[in-house]
Amino acid sequence: MTEPNDGNLLAGPLSSVFTPDLTVAVATCAHCGRRDRLATATVYGAPMGLIARCPGCSEVLMRYAATSHARTLDMRGIAVLQLPSERS
């Protein structure tokens, strides 16, 4: 059995996931199971950040906030996020 590594091992693989335009990704809502491009989400802007809601059930898919100290992305409302292959 191999020894576990820390989260820094994810840096390379995750940079290839979050570099593309995520609005073309297909998100599966964790609440209702609807699958659609993230661009179809209903997004509400607020001084504190952005909230993306499922166009089917209106549950929160994603929250994003940026401050001078950090960027925060909460995607717990997305069960699966599928990005198109670069070869497509």
Phi, psi and omega in degrees: 000137181276155178283144179289153177251166176276176185297345178298337178296337180281348187305310181296305181299319182289331179294331178282338179279317187265001175285321181292167176291111183288345181293340177271353179289149176266120180257137174256120181295129179291342182269306186252349179084001179299138178244123179198164177298144180300333179298340180275354179296152174271120186247130178250131178261144178216160178304332183272345181157196181242145177232123178256128180245150178296131178289347180272312186240354179071009175287156181288126174270315190208146173235138178225133177219142177231133175233180177291345183259332186194164169246135182238130179232117178249112183245027185293344177277356178254116179287320180217138175238114185249119178263141177294148178295147178296339181277349183291000000 
